[in-house]
């Protein structure tokens, strides 16, 4: 029986108590900026010009670029807690994904290797390849409980029964892989919660209904009539002064560019894995300056961060830094002064 949860994140130490970090806990790799869905709440529902205006170029990550990222991770003193294959696109569109996962597994650079996907491209062959490559976690986003709902939410024709059977096949052959299936509340009809749990309870390890949140730049959420008073995990919404993600993670785009966060509009370019090592980028003045800007309470004066809603709606329990920002800043400044 699947465990009903609020979030995909496991329990972890309060972030404020352990900053600054010598290295990131997580590196998020974006294998593709293409997607086979056009979910109404996502940037892939935007027109091509509007998508490009966000600074994204539709492309796939090459295996060489991925190797540079992984080889950089191998230079850290300790393993990452997780390498996540996710991003503003569908990772399974990149046909080298299973080879990428296998390479990361062979290099031993992370405690967990995780995939975030809409699951539609999980053929039997692909599922077996992912498991054989050493995938530890897979997070599957369901967009409705019928073919009709998929057309409405994701703008695509999906054979829902076939889709569910593909997930069932993965579950039967998952071996070490933990399966997390989730759906946003807006993809459910009234009183469909129970049916969602019944449909997927026997083919996953953890399951959740998340709240849709207005975090994608350029998307008109108001026309869908949704009230945004809760976070993605169902907690009370609040404005967050210090975005936590730049303090524990790095993002690698398909072209190798390294970013501070997974916002749909990036605030700063830190470097590129094809020219620099990830440890060097993590210790860079550019990242430290950005972190200090946040800790000094200047987020809302930043041209990109000030408009971003990701930390307000996506904050995980234990990641709140606002109340200890001054203490963390003092630690970082002291660390910098001794170098």
C-alpha positions as CSV (number, residue, x, y, z in Angstrom):
1,X,0.0,0.0,0.0
2,X,1.4,3.4,-1.0
3,X,2.1,6.0,1.7
4,X,0.1,9.2,1.3
5,X,2.5,12.1,1.7
6,X,2.5,15.9,1.3
7,X,5.9,16.2,-0.4
8,X,8.4,14.2,-2.3
9,X,11.1,15.4,0.1
10,X,12.2,13.2,3.0
11,X,12.8,14.5,6.5
12,X,16.1,16.5,6.8
13,X,17.9,18.7,9.1
14,X,16.8,22.4,9.3
15,X,18.8,24.1,6.6
16,X,19.5,27.3,8.6
17,X,21.4,25.3,11.2
18,X,23.9,23.8,8.8
19,X,24.8,26.7,6.5
20,X,27.1,27.6,4.8
21,X,27.7,24.3,3.0
22,X,31.1,23.2,1.7
23,X,29.3,21.7,-1.3
24,X,25.7,21.5,-2.6
25,X,23.4,18.7,-1.4
26,X,21.8,18.5,-4.9
27,X,22.6,19.0,-8.5
28,X,19.6,19.2,-10.8
29,X,20.4,18.3,-14.4
30,X,18.0,19.4,-17.2
31,X,18.3,16.8,-20.0
32,X,15.8,18.5,-22.3
33,X,14.1,21.8,-22.8
34,X,11.5,20.1,-25.0
35,X,8.2,18.7,-23.6
36,X,5.6,16.4,-25.1
37,X,2.9,18.0,-23.0
38,X,1.5,21.6,-22.9
39,X,0.1,21.7,-19.4
40,X,-1.9,24.9,-18.9
41,X,0.1,25.8,-15.7
42,X,3.5,25.3,-17.3
43,X,5.8,27.4,-19.5
44,X,5.3,24.9,-22.3
45,X,1.8,26.2,-22.7
46,X,3.3,29.5,-23.8
47,X,3.8,30.6,-27.4
48,X,7.3,30.1,-28.9
49,X,8.2,33.8,-28.6
50,X,7.0,34.0,-25.0
51,X,9.0,30.8,-24.2
52,X,12.1,32.2,-25.8
53,X,11.7,35.5,-23.9
54,X,12.3,33.7,-20.7
55,X,15.8,32.9,-21.9
56,X,15.3,29.2,-22.7
57,X,16.3,27.6,-25.9
58,X,14.6,24.3,-26.8
59,X,17.5,21.8,-27.0
60,X,18.8,18.5,-25.6
61,X,21.8,18.0,-23.3
62,X,24.6,16.2,-25.1
63,X,26.3,13.3,-23.4
64,X,29.6,15.2,-23.4
65,X,28.1,18.1,-21.5
66,X,26.5,15.7,-19.0
67,X,29.9,14.0,-18.5
68,X,31.5,17.4,-17.7
69,X,28.8,17.9,-15.1
70,X,29.2,14.5,-13.5
71,X,33.0,14.6,-13.6
72,X,32.8,18.0,-11.9
73,X,30.6,16.4,-9.2
74,X,33.2,13.7,-8.7
75,X,35.6,16.5,-7.5
76,X,33.5,17.4,-4.5
77,X,34.9,16.0,-1.2
78,X,31.7,14.0,-0.5
79,X,28.9,12.5,-2.6
80,X,25.9,14.6,-3.4
81,X,22.8,13.6,-1.6
82,X,20.9,13.5,-4.9
83,X,21.4,14.1,-8.6
84,X,18.0,14.9,-10.1
85,X,17.1,14.6,-13.7
86,X,14.3,17.1,-14.1
87,X,13.9,20.6,-15.5
88,X,11.7,22.7,-17.7
89,X,11.0,19.9,-20.1
90,X,10.5,16.1,-20.3
91,X,13.8,14.3,-19.5
92,X,12.7,11.1,-21.3
93,X,12.7,13.0,-24.6
94,X,16.5,12.8,-24.3
95,X,17.2,9.3,-25.7
96,X,20.5,9.1,-23.9
97,X,18.9,9.5,-20.5
98,X,19.4,5.9,-19.3
99,X,23.1,6.1,-20.4
100,X,23.4,9.3,-18.4
101,X,22.0,7.7,-15.3
102,X,24.3,4.7,-15.7
103,X,27.3,7.0,-16.1
104,X,26.4,8.9,-12.9
105,X,25.9,5.6,-11.1
106,X,29.2,4.2,-12.2
107,X,31.0,7.4,-11.0
108,X,29.3,7.1,-7.6
109,X,28.8,10.9,-7.3
110,X,25.4,10.9,-5.5
111,X,23.6,8.9,-2.8
112,X,20.4,9.0,-4.9
113,X,19.7,9.4,-8.6
114,X,16.2,10.7,-9.2
115,X,14.0,11.3,-12.3
116,X,11.1,13.7,-12.5
117,X,8.8,12.9,-15.5
118,X,5.2,13.0,-16.8
119,X,5.7,9.2,-17.4
120,X,4.1,9.1,-20.8
121,X,7.2,7.9,-22.6
122,X,7.8,5.0,-20.1
123,X,7.6,2.1,-22.6
124,X,8.4,-1.3,-21.2
125,X,11.9,-1.1,-22.8
126,X,12.6,2.4,-21.4
127,X,11.4,1.3,-17.9
128,X,13.7,-1.7,-17.8
129,X,16.6,0.5,-19.1
130,X,16.1,3.1,-16.3
131,X,16.0,0.4,-13.6
132,X,19.0,-1.4,-15.0
133,X,20.9,2.0,-15.1
134,X,20.5,2.3,-11.4
135,X,17.7,4.8,-10.9
136,X,16.8,5.2,-7.2
137,X,13.7,7.4,-7.3
138,X,11.2,8.3,-10.0
139,X,8.6,11.1,-9.5
140,X,5.7,10.8,-11.9
141,X,3.3,13.7,-12.5
142,X,-0.2,12.6,-13.5
143,X,-2.3,15.1,-15.4
144,X,-5.8,13.6,-15.0
145,X,-7.7,10.4,-14.5
146,X,-9.1,10.1,-18.1
147,X,-8.0,10.7,-21.7
148,X,-10.5,13.6,-21.8
149,X,-8.9,15.3,-18.7
150,X,-5.4,14.9,-20.3
151,X,-6.6,16.8,-23.4
152,X,-8.0,19.5,-21.1
153,X,-4.9,19.8,-18.8
154,X,-2.0,18.8,-21.0
155,X,-3.3,19.5,-24.5
156,X,-2.5,16.0,-25.7
157,X,-4.2,12.8,-26.6
158,X,-3.3,10.1,-24.1
159,X,-4.6,6.5,-23.9
160,X,-5.1,6.7,-20.2
161,X,-5.6,2.9,-19.6
162,X,-2.4,2.2,-21.6
163,X,-0.6,4.9,-19.6
164,X,-1.6,3.4,-16.3
165,X,-0.6,-0.1,-17.5
166,X,2.9,1.3,-18.3
167,X,3.3,2.6,-14.8
168,X,2.1,-0.8,-13.5
169,X,4.8,-2.5,-15.5
170,X,7.4,-0.2,-14.1
171,X,6.2,-1.0,-10.6
172,X,6.4,-4.7,-11.1
173,X,10.0,-4.4,-12.4
174,X,11.2,-1.5,-10.2
175,X,13.7,-3.4,-8.1
176,X,15.6,-0.7,-6.1
177,X,13.6,2.2,-7.5
178,X,11.1,4.1,-5.3
179,X,8.1,5.3,-7.2
180,X,6.3,8.6,-6.2
181,X,3.1,9.4,-8.1
182,X,1.5,12.8,-7.7
183,X,-1.2,14.9,-9.3
184,X,-2.2,18.6,-9.0
185,X,-5.6,19.3,-7.6
186,X,-6.6,21.2,-10.7
187,X,-6.2,18.0,-12.7
188,X,-8.9,16.3,-10.7
189,X,-12.6,16.7,-11.0
190,X,-14.7,17.3,-7.9
191,X,-14.6,14.4,-5.4
192,X,-12.0,12.5,-7.5
193,X,-9.4,12.3,-4.8
194,X,-10.5,8.8,-3.7
195,X,-10.5,7.5,-7.2
196,X,-6.9,8.8,-7.7
197,X,-5.7,7.0,-4.7
198,X,-7.5,3.8,-5.7
199,X,-6.1,3.9,-9.3
200,X,-2.5,4.3,-8.3
201,X,-2.2,3.0,-4.7
202,X,-1.0,-0.5,-5.8
203,X,1.6,0.7,-8.3
204,X,3.7,3.2,-6.3
205,X,5.4,3.6,-3.0
206,X,4.3,7.1,-2.2
207,X,1.4,9.1,-3.5
208,X,0.3,12.7,-3.2
209,X,-2.2,15.4,-4.3
210,X,-0.4,18.7,-4.6
211,X,-1.8,22.1,-5.0
212,X,-1.3,24.0,-8.3
213,X,0.8,27.1,-7.7
214,X,1.5,30.2,-9.8
215,X,5.2,29.8,-10.3
216,X,5.6,29.9,-14.1
217,X,6.5,33.3,-15.6
218,X,4.1,34.3,-18.4
219,X,1.3,31.9,-17.6
220,X,-2.2,33.5,-17.0
221,X,-3.4,31.6,-13.9
222,X,-6.3,33.9,-13.2
223,X,-8.3,32.6,-16.1
224,X,-8.4,29.1,-14.5
225,X,-10.2,30.5,-11.4
226,X,-7.9,28.9,-8.9
227,X,-7.3,30.3,-5.4
228,X,-3.6,30.4,-4.5
229,X,-3.7,30.5,-0.7
230,X,-1.6,27.3,-0.1
231,X,1.9,26.1,-1.0
232,X,2.4,23.2,-3.3
233,X,2.4,20.9,-0.3
234,X,-0.7,22.4,1.2
235,X,0.9,24.7,3.8
236,X,-0.3,28.3,4.4
237,X,1.2,30.6,1.7
238,X,3.5,33.3,2.9
239,X,6.1,35.7,1.4
240,X,9.6,34.4,1.8
241,X,12.5,36.9,2.1
242,X,15.4,34.4,1.6
243,X,15.1,31.9,-1.2
244,X,16.8,28.7,0.2
245,X,17.6,26.9,-3.1
246,X,20.9,28.8,-4.0
247,X,22.3,27.7,-0.6
248,X,22.0,23.9,-1.2
249,X,21.6,23.2,-4.9
250,X,22.9,24.0,-8.4
251,X,21.1,23.6,-11.8
252,X,22.8,22.5,-15.0
253,X,20.9,23.5,-18.2
254,X,21.1,21.5,-21.4
255,X,23.9,23.7,-22.8
256,X,25.9,23.3,-19.6
257,X,25.0,26.7,-18.1
258,X,24.9,26.6,-14.3
259,X,22.1,28.4,-12.4
260,X,21.2,29.1,-8.8
261,X,17.6,27.8,-8.9
262,X,14.9,26.1,-10.9
263,X,12.8,29.2,-11.4
264,X,11.3,29.6,-14.9
265,X,13.2,32.9,-15.3
266,X,16.8,32.6,-14.1
267,X,18.3,35.5,-12.0
268,X,22.0,34.9,-12.7
269,X,24.4,32.8,-14.7
270,X,27.1,31.3,-12.5
271,X,29.2,29.5,-15.2
272,X,29.3,26.6,-17.6
273,X,30.4,23.0,-16.9
274,X,32.1,22.8,-20.3
275,X,34.5,25.5,-19.2
276,X,34.6,25.4,-15.4
277,X,34.3,22.7,-12.6
278,X,31.2,22.6,-10.5
279,X,33.3,22.9,-7.2
280,X,34.9,26.0,-8.6
281,X,31.5,27.5,-9.5
282,X,30.1,26.6,-6.1
283,X,33.0,28.5,-4.4
284,X,32.8,31.4,-6.8
285,X,32.4,35.0,-5.8
286,X,29.4,35.3,-8.1
287,X,27.5,32.7,-6.1
288,X,28.6,34.1,-2.7
289,X,27.5,37.6,-3.8
290,X,24.1,36.3,-4.8
291,X,23.6,34.5,-1.5
292,X,24.6,37.5,0.5
293,X,22.2,39.6,-1.5
294,X,19.4,37.3,-0.4
295,X,20.6,37.2,3.2
296,X,20.6,41.0,3.4
297,X,16.9,41.1,2.6
298,X,17.3,42.5,-0.9
299,X,15.3,39.8,-2.8
300,X,12.4,42.0,-3.5
301,X,14.6,44.7,-5.0
302,X,16.2,42.2,-7.4
303,X,14.7,42.5,-11.0
304,X,14.1,38.8,-11.3
305,X,13.9,37.4,-7.8
306,X,11.5,40.2,-6.7
307,X,8.9,38.9,-9.2
308,X,9.5,35.2,-8.5
309,X,7.0,33.2,-6.5
310,X,8.9,29.9,-6.3
311,X,10.1,30.3,-2.7
312,X,6.7,31.5,-1.6
313,X,4.9,28.5,-2.9
314,X,7.5,25.8,-3.0
315,X,9.3,26.1,0.4
316,X,9.9,22.8,2.0
317,X,9.6,22.3,5.8
318,X,12.9,23.0,7.4
319,X,14.2,25.3,4.7
320,X,13.0,28.6,6.1
321,X,16.0,30.9,6.5
322,X,14.4,34.3,7.2
323,X,14.7,34.3,10.9
324,X,18.4,33.3,10.9
325,X,19.5,35.2,7.9
326,X,21.7,37.6,9.9
327,X,23.5,34.7,11.6
328,X,24.1,32.9,8.3
329,X,25.4,36.0,6.7
330,X,27.9,36.5,9.6
331,X,29.1,32.9,9.2
332,X,29.6,33.4,5.4
333,X,31.5,36.7,5.9
334,X,33.7,35.2,8.6
335,X,34.4,32.3,6.3
336,X,35.3,34.6,3.4
337,X,37.6,36.7,5.6
338,X,39.8,33.7,6.5
339,X,40.4,32.8,2.8
